[in-house]
Amino acid sequence: MPTTFEQYIYKRPDLAKEKEQFTYLLNSLTKASTIHEANKAIQAINQFRNKLSTLFNLVFIRSSIDTNNEFYQNERDFFDHAEPEIKELDVTFYKELIQSPFRKELEQQWGSQLFHIAECSVRTFSPEIIPLLQTENKLTTSYAKLIASAEVEFQGKTYTLAQLGPFTEDKNRNIRKKAIQARADFFAENKAQFDEIYDQLVKVRHKIAKTLGFRNFTEVGYLRMQRIDYNPEMVAVFRKQVRDVIVPLASKLYKKHAQRINVDTLKYYDEMFKYPDGNPTPRGNVEWVINNGKKMYAELSHETNEFFHFMLDRNLMDLEAKKGKEAGGYCTFIEDYQSPFIFANFNGTSSDIDVLTHEAGHAFQTYCSRTIGIPEYTFPTSEAAEIHSMSMEFFTWPWMKLFFEEETEKYQYTHITDSLLFIPYGVAVDEFQHLVYAHPEWSPDERNKAWKQLEAIYLPHRDYDGNDYLLSGRFWQRQGHIYEDPFYYIDYTLAQLCAFQFWKRSREDFQAAWQDYVKLCKLGGSKSFLELVKAANLASPFLEETVESVVQSIKDWLVKHDDL
């Protein structure tokens, strides 16, 4: 067995042969005459599916690390085309699973969540839409490549979008403004492409929905996200709570922010600059951060110590920003090697530590649930998965001194206020997508107008100081989820409400809170979102009193730690 990520083996699958093997395996399930035979067939099918998923993930990771790698870019094109056909195999398996004469016994053994997931997948697929899914994949890849292609000239050097990050936090206001302008200029220069890619995505997704017999893509989007125990109406009520409870507090925090950094009016390019003497930053390079991360996870728990060494020993992290690397950060799981993988773009700001803890939260969860035996349970649904990542950010607070030394309290204040201030933006992204897919006929200008109206509601403080591109209502185009993972965003806000509860509990009884967190991680995706919330002894974010209670606990903390 290869020992490091570089040695993990990739070979392009022969789809015709794979389909032939799958048909043979599925036949074993169809003909099963006992629960034992059915389980044996399911296990063989899952091994087959894991193999294909492993190959896909190796391509995805290696092509996102280096978009100039011709071999892996070609392989990504192959999987963009092949993925819908592979999905068809999954759906065929799900249909057999749903109608299995042993369904009752299988549900008792594996839980009903597997069958809910299967039913969602069956409803969102038909062989008719394979060409449309291939087009959708091609368009999302073109967006990722366009972002990765950014080479921005700034102060005589060339930077990626991620590498511009530190300049947006510079003490010099003029440098911050110019850095934001340089980033906006890249989007402005390519705005026709960004408009066109999204316009085509909306149209192809609407066509997918209509072909499947749905009114619009919103219904398909919710089923794709496997939202089993909540619906758009519940999400709309949650957004209203954010407007009523969090937006007013956010406005007050932005006013305090302006006072703290001594500006009359807080401009957009001031939002990332938190303190007049500069933002708290990690005191060393990537290697230094990793070494301190090793110490942190060793002291946090024996589980995290074992996990982090597993990641380091196998080179399962690619963290530094570099040219040709895709933007953002993610965690995925390479099934055949039972390996989480963390991808990030460190740039020397405090967000490096947020990413180290956030993506490690995802990775730790998959590490904890890697032996459940059902691929669908490796990760839970997205909003539940984000609880693990956001909560890990808070569980590691006692070790932030390792990274920020005398600026630790500044970091913690920034971290918790930024987490709260994110929520109005997060629900704006969600509402935007609901509006877009309810109006697939909209032109790019109509979509941008809708975004501007949402900014006025959820981000009333925002002042773009005459930046034409940002004033045009195109800020949303930098949010990759909108292009690549439709409706994946409210998840962060729901999870944030749960993570805040773990933050509060960890300060009252750290070990009890941690044990509930580990329990949650070990459950993986074996339950639905609200069932997982209940299992972790958390309150549902959809309950009105939850939002108010969480916000009150943050207010209480701010009273003691305000304006450090």
N, C-alpha and C positions, 0 to 999 in steps of 0.2 A: 504494500500500500504506500503510495507517495506520501511524503511527510510534510511538504510545504505547498502552498498555493501554486507556486510556479511549476510544481511537478504534477499538479492535477491534470489528468489527461483529457484532451478534447479531440474528438474525431467526428466529422459531420455524419449525422445519421442518414441512412438510406431509407427515405420515407416509405417507399413501396414495400421494402422488407419489414420495416417496423409495423406497418399496417397489417401485414400478413401474420406476424407474430401476435399482434394484439387480437386479431380475429380468433386465433387458436386459443388464446388465454380467456377471452370472453366466452367462448364456447364452453369452456370448463365450468364457468360460473352458471351459464344457462342450464347446463345439464346436471348441475349439482343435485344430489338426491338427499343429502344430509347437511346439517348446519356445519359440520366439520369440513365437508367438501367445499361448501360455499366460502368458508373462511380461508381455506387453503387457496382457492381461486382468487379471492380478493387480495390476499397477500402477494400472489404472483403478479397480479395486475398492478398493484401499488409499486412493486419493485420496477416493473416496466416503466411506469409513469415517472418514477423518481429518476430513472436513467435519463429520460428525455429532458426532464426539468433541470437536471445537473448540467447537461450539455448546453441548454439555453442559458443558464445562469453564468457559466464560464464565459460564454460569448458576450453576454450583457456586461459583465464586470470588465473583461479585458478590452472591450470596445469602448466603454465609457472612460476607462483610465487613459486610453490613447486613441483619440478619434482619427489620428493619422496612420494608425496601424491598418494597412490595406487588407491583410488577411482577415482580421477579426471584423473589419467593417463589411467585408463581403459575406462573412458568416452571419453577421447581424441582418444583412439584407435577406439572406436565406431564411433565417428564423422569422423575420417580419412576414415573409410569404408563407412559411410553413406553419406558423403558430395557429392560425384558424383551423388548419387541417388536424393539428394535434388536439386542439380544443374539441373538434368533432369526435375524436376517440374518447376523450373524457366524458362528453355528453352521452355517447352511446353506452359507456360503462354506467353512468348515473341512471340512465333509463332502466337498465337491468337491475340496478341496486334498488330503485324505488319500487319496482314491481316484483321483487324477489319473494318467493313463497316463505322465505325465512326472515322477512323484514322485521317482524316483531322481535325475534331472538337477536338479530343483528343490532337493532336499536337498544335492546337491553345491554348488549355487550359494549357498543361503541357510543351510545348516546344518540339522541334525536338530532343533534346539530349537524351531523354528517348528512342526514337525509334532507334537512332544511337547505343546506348548501347545494346538494344535488338538485333539488327542485328549482332553486334559483337559477342554476346553470342551464338546466333543461329549458326553462322559460326564455332564456336570453340567447338561444342558439337555434339556428336552422341551417342546413347545407346551402340554402339560397343566399345566405348573407356572407358566405366565405369570401367572395371577391370584395365585398364592402369592408370586411374586417381587415383584409390585406391592405386595402387603401388607407384605412384608419391607422394601421401600424406604420405604414410608410410615411404618413403625414406627421405622426408624433416623433418618429426618428428624425425627420427633416427639421423639426423644431429644435430638438436636442442638439443636432449638429450645428444649426445656425447659432445657438447660444455659445457652443464650444468654440466656434470659429472667431469669436471676438478677440481682436488684438487692438487694444485701445492705446493710442498715443497720449502720454501724460507726463509732463515735466521732463521731456526728452527721452523717455523710456517707453517700452511697450508692455502692457499688462493685460491679463485676462480680467473678466468681470470680478471674479473672486479676489484677485490680487489688488484690485482697486479699493477693497474694503477698508484697510487701515487709513487711507486718505479721507474717507468719509467720516472718520472719527478724529481728525487732526485738530490740534488746539487752534490753529489758524483758520478763522472762519472763511477766508477767501479760498484757501486750499480745499476745504470741505465743499464749498459751492462749486468750485471748478471740477472736483472729482465727480460730484453728482451730475454736473453738466456733461462731463466726458462719457459717463455711463449712459445718460439719457440720449446723447448724440448717437451712440451705437444703435440704440433702438429706433431713434428717429430716422437714421440713414437706411434702416432695414424695415421701416414700418409697413411698407407695401407687402413685403414678404410675410411679416407677422400677421397682418390683416388677412392676407390670402390663405395662409395655412389654416388659421382658425375658421375662416369662412367655409373652407372646404370641409374641415372637421365637423362643424355644426351640421352642414348639409348631409354629409355621409352618415352621421349618427342619427339624424332624423329619419333618413331613408332606412337605416337598420331597424329603427323602432317601428316604422310603418310596415315594413316587410314582415316583422314578427307579430303584427296585429295590435301594437300599442298606439295610444293616442299621440304620444311624443316621447322623446328620449329620457325624460325625467324618470319615468317608470322603469325603463331599462337600466338607467344609471343606479337607481336604488337596489335593483335586483343584482346587478354586477357587484355592488358593494356589500351584498349579502346582509342587507338591513332587515333583519328578521322580526325584531320586536319594537321598531318605531317607524314612523312614516313622515312624509313632508309636512303634515299638519302639526305634528309634535315638534318638528324642527322649527317651524314658523313661530310657535309659541316660545321656544327657547330663544330665538333671535329677538323677540319682543322683550324678554327679560333682560337681555344684554343691552338693548336700547334704553330701557327704563332704569336699570340698576348700575351697569358698568360704564356706559358712555358718559354720564354726568361726572362720575369719579375720574374717568380718564381725562376729561377736560380740565379738571382741577389739577391733576398731576402734570399735565402739559404746561399749565400756567406756572406751577412751582418750578418746573424744569427751566422755563425761560428766566425766571428770577435767579435760579441757581447758577446759570452760565452767563448771567448779566447781559441779556439781550432784551430789547423792548418788545419785539415780536418774534415768536419761534417760527423759523422758516423750516421747510422740509429738510434742508441740508444741516439743520441743527439737531434734528431728532436723534441722530446716532451719537452725538457728543453730549456726555452726561455731566461732566464736572469741569469747572474752569481750569483746574490744574491737569486735566487729561483723564481719559477713561482708564479704569483698572485693566491691566493687560498681563498675560502670563509672563513670568520673569525669565523664560528661556526658550530654546528652539524646540522643534518637534521631538527630538530624542529626549530632551530634558522633560518635556510634558509627559511622554510615555513612561519614563522612569518614575516620575511622581505618581502617574496613574497606577503603576505596578504596586507602589507602596499603599496607595489609597484603597485599591481593591483587595489587597492582602489583609488590611486592617478592618475593612467593612464587614467581611464574613468569609468563612471557609469556602462557600459556594462561589463567591465572586473572585476569590484568589485562584481557585482551580480554573475557572472560566477564562480569566485574563491571561493566565499562562498558556492556556490552550490556544488563544488567539495569537499571542506573541510567538510561540514555538512554531506555528504553522504559517507565519507571515500573512495573517488574515485581515490586515488593515492597510489601506492605501490612503494616506492622510493629507499630504502636502498639495497645495495648489500648484499647477504647472501648465505650461502651454499645451494646447491640444486636449486637455482634460475636460470632461463635461462638468457643468456647474452642479452645485448643491451637495447634498450628502444623503446616503441611504445605507440601509442594512438589508442584505438578502441572505438566503440560506442555500448551501450547496448540498443537496440531499445525500448523494452517494458517499460523501466524505463527512457527513454530519457536521458541517462547518458553517457557522455564521461568517459573513464577510462585511466589513465596515469600509465604506467609501466616503471620503470627505475632502474638503479644500481648505486646509489650515492656512491662515494668512497673518498670524501674529496678534489677533484681537481676542477679546474674551470669548467670542463665539466659538473659538477652537475648543475651549473647555466645555462649553455647552454641548458641542457636537460629540466630544469624547464621552460625555456622560449620557447624552440622549441616544446616540446610535448604539452605545454599549448597553443601554437598557433594552433595546430591541434584540441585540445579539445575545444578551444574557437570558432573555426569555426563550429564544429558540434553543439555546444551549440546554436550558432546564427541561424543555418539552420535546427534545430531539428523539427520544426513544418511545414516544406514545404509540407509533406504528401506523398512524393514519396521516397521509400527506396534508389533508385539509386542516389538521390540527397543529401543524408546525407553527404557523402564525394564527392568531385569532383575527376576527374582522378588524378593519383599520382603526376604528375609534377605540376599540379595546387595546389594540397593539400600541397605540400612542400613550396609553396610561403607563405602560412599562417604561417607555423612553422618558416621558416628562417627569415621572415620579423618581426615576434614577437621578435626574438632575438635582432633585431636592434631598434625596437620601445621602448624597455625597457632600452636602453642605459642610459637615464637620471637618472635611479634608481640604476645603478651598484655600486654607492658609498655605498649603503646599505650593499652590500655583500663584496666589496673589499677595502673599505675605501681609504687609501692613495695609494693603488696600482691600483686604478680604471683605470688610463690612460694606465698602462701596460696591464691590462686585455683587454681594448678596442683595443689596437694595436695588441695584440695576436689574438683577436677574428677576426678582419677584415683581417689580413694577413693569418690566418689559413683558413678562409672562401675562400679566393682567391686561396691559395695553394691546397685546396681540389679539385678544378675543374679539373686540369690535371689528378689526380688520378681517379676522377669520370668518366671521359671520357675513361680512360684506361680500367676500369671495363666494360664499355659499349662495347668498341671495342672488348675486349676479348670475350664477350658473342656472338657477331656477328660472330667472327671467329670460336668459338667452335661449334655453331649450323649450320654453313656452312660446317663444317667438322666433322660430327658425328662419323666418323670412326676413328678419332684420338685416340691414346693411351694416358694415363695420362702423359707420358713423353713428347709427342708432345704438349699437352696443356700447360704444364709447360714451355716448350721452347717458345711458343707463348707469354706467360705472360712476360718472361724475355725480349723478344724483345720489347714489349710494354713499359715496365719499362724504357728501354734505350731511347725510344722516348719521353715519357711523364714525366718521373722522372729521367732525366739524372744525377742528383746530387747524387742519392741514392748510399750509400756505406754500405754494410752489414758486413764489417770488418771480413770476413772469416766465418760467420755463415753458416754452411753447409745447414741447412734446408731452410733458406731464399734464399741462392744462388741457390738452386735447382729449383727456380721458382714457389714455392708454397705459396707465400705470400697471394695470392688471396683466399686461403682456409679459412682464418679468416673472409671473407666477406660473412655473412649469406645470403644476398640477392641473391648471385650467385646460391646458392643451393635452397633457399626457394621461391624466387620471381623472376624468370628469366626475364631479361630485365628491372627490376625495379632498375635503378641507374642513367641513364642519366637524369632522373627526377630531381634529386638533383641539378645537374649542371645548368639545364635550369631554375629551380626555384631560384637558387642563383643569377643568372643574374637579375631576377625580384626583388628579395629581396634587392640587392644592389641599385636598382633604388628607392625603398622605403626608404632605408637608406639615400640616397642623398636628396630626397624630404623632409624627416622628419627633416633634419637639416636646410632646407630653409623655410618650412611652415609646422610645425608639425601637426596642426589641419587639414589642407586640406589633407595631406597624410594619416592621421589616418582615416578620414571619407571615403576615397577611400578604405582603408583596411577593414573597417567594412562593407562597401557595398559589397566588394569581399566575405567576410565571409558569409554574409547573402544570397548570390547567391548560396552557396553550390556547388553542382554538376550540376546545371541546365543548364550550358553551357559547350561547349568544351574548351580545354586549351586556344587556341588563342583568343577565344571570351571572356573568363574571363580576360585574359591579357588586352585586349582592354577596357573592362568594368571598369577596375581598373586604366585606364589612364597610362598604362605601355607600353613600346616598346617591340615588339617581340624579344626574344633572338636569333631567327634565322636570323635577319637582321644583316648584317656585321657591320653596324655602331653602333649597340647596344653594341656589345662586346668591340669595341674600345672606345666608349663613357664611358661605365661603368668603364673600366680599367683606363681611364684617370682621372676620378673623384677620384678613389682610389689613384692613383699616386699623385694627388694634395694634398690629405689628408696626405699621407705618408711624403711628403716634410716638412710638419709642425709638424709631430709627430714622426719622425723616431728616432729609437734608444734611447728611453726614459731612 
